[in-house]
Amino acid sequence: MLVRADLPVADQIVQVGHACLEAGRCFQPEEGCHLVVLSVSDEIDLRSTVRQAETLGIRCVTFYEPDDDMGFTAACTEPITSQLRCLFRRYSLWNLAAISTCPRGPPSVDGAEVDIYEFRSKYSTRY
């Protein structure tokens, strides 16, 4: 599991969830699978790492976040063996001290800010 360290913490947590959910749907890992969350510096680093993994035959799911044009934010691989883990050795484990702690504002849709209170009142019955 790779997540961009240049995103605010709250966004990183959400993006990890999105990517893991998609990977679970695609790969359906067996019991006993371990989750390791690693930090990549930015979108370029994320995309480069995914390309390298796929070149080695490792299947990956990347998550694209359209809100605020965040782009590709996280990726999750299929469960991998110890032999293929070497690709990820250069990355640090996710660490709160090493990441962006600046919160971002409310999401926008097509450049227009979303009024979160209006959104909640309009859609709260769906949850």
C-alpha positions in Angstrom: 0.0 0.0 0.0 1.5 3.3 -1.1 0.1 6.7 -0.2 1.3 10.2 -1.1 3.1 12.0 1.7 2.4 15.4 0.2 -1.3 15.2 1.1 -2.9 16.3 4.4 -3.2 13.5 6.9 -7.0 13.2 6.8 -6.8 12.8 3.0 -4.1 10.2 3.2 -6.2 8.1 5.6 -9.2 8.3 3.2 -7.1 7.5 0.1 -5.6 4.4 1.8 -9.2 3.3 2.5 -10.2 3.8 -1.1 -7.2 2.0 -2.6 -7.5 -0.9 -0.2 -11.2 -1.3 -0.9 -10.6 -1.4 -4.6 -7.7 -3.9 -4.2 -9.8 -6.1 -2.0 -12.4 -6.2 -4.8 -9.8 -7.0 -7.5 -7.4 -9.4 -5.7 -9.5 -11.0 -3.0 -6.5 -11.8 -0.8 -6.4 -15.0 1.3 -6.6 -14.9 5.1 -3.3 -14.0 6.8 -2.5 -11.2 4.3 -0.6 -8.3 5.9 -1.1 -4.6 5.2 2.0 -2.4 5.1 1.5 1.3 4.4 4.4 3.1 2.8 4.9 6.7 2.0 5.8 8.0 -1.5 6.8 11.7 -1.9 4.2 12.7 -4.5 2.1 11.7 -7.5 5.1 11.3 -9.8 6.8 9.0 -7.3 3.6 7.0 -6.9 3.0 6.5 -10.6 6.7 5.6 -11.2 6.6 3.0 -8.5 3.4 1.5 -9.8 4.9 1.2 -13.3 8.0 -0.5 -11.8 5.8 -3.0 -9.9 3.7 -3.8 -13.0 6.9 -4.3 -15.0 7.8 -7.0 -12.4 4.4 -8.6 -12.8 2.9 -7.2 -9.6 -0.7 -6.3 -10.1 -1.7 -2.9 -8.7 -4.8 -0.8 -8.1 -4.3 3.0 -8.2 -6.9 5.4 -6.8 -7.6 8.6 -8.6 -9.2 11.3 -6.5 -11.1 13.8 -8.6 -11.8 16.2 -5.7 -9.7 19.4 -6.0 -7.7 17.7 -8.8 -5.7 15.7 -6.3 -5.0 13.1 -9.0 -3.5 9.7 -8.2 -3.3 9.5 -4.5 -2.7 5.9 -3.4 -2.0 2.5 -4.8 -2.4 -1.0 -3.4 -0.7 -4.1 -4.7 -1.8 -7.6 -4.7 -0.3 -9.7 -1.9 3.3 -10.1 -2.7 6.0 -12.6 -1.7 9.2 -11.8 0.1 11.2 -12.0 -3.2 9.2 -9.1 -4.8 9.2 -6.9 -1.7 12.7 -5.6 -2.6 11.0 -3.1 -4.9 9.6 -1.3 -1.9 12.6 -1.3 0.4 13.5 2.3 -0.6 10.2 3.6 0.9 9.6 4.5 4.5 6.8 3.1 6.5 3.9 5.6 6.8 4.9 8.0 9.6 2.9 10.9 10.8 5.9 13.0 11.6 7.1 12.8 7.9 4.0 13.9 6.2 2.0 17.1 5.4 -0.2 18.1 8.4 -1.8 21.1 6.6 -5.6 20.6 6.3 -7.2 21.4 3.0 -10.5 23.2 2.6 -13.8 21.6 1.7 -13.9 19.7 -1.6 -14.8 21.4 -4.8 -16.7 20.2 -7.8 -15.5 21.6 -11.2 -13.7 24.4 -9.4 -16.7 25.5 -7.3 -16.4 25.0 -3.5 -19.0 22.7 -2.0 -21.0 24.0 0.9 -20.5 21.1 3.3 -23.5 22.0 5.5 -25.8 22.1 2.4 -24.3 18.8 1.2 -24.9 17.1 4.5 -28.5 18.3 4.8 -29.2 17.3 1.3 -27.7 13.8 1.4 -27.8 12.9 5.1 -30.8 10.6 4.7 -28.8 8.3 2.4 -26.4 7.3 5.1 
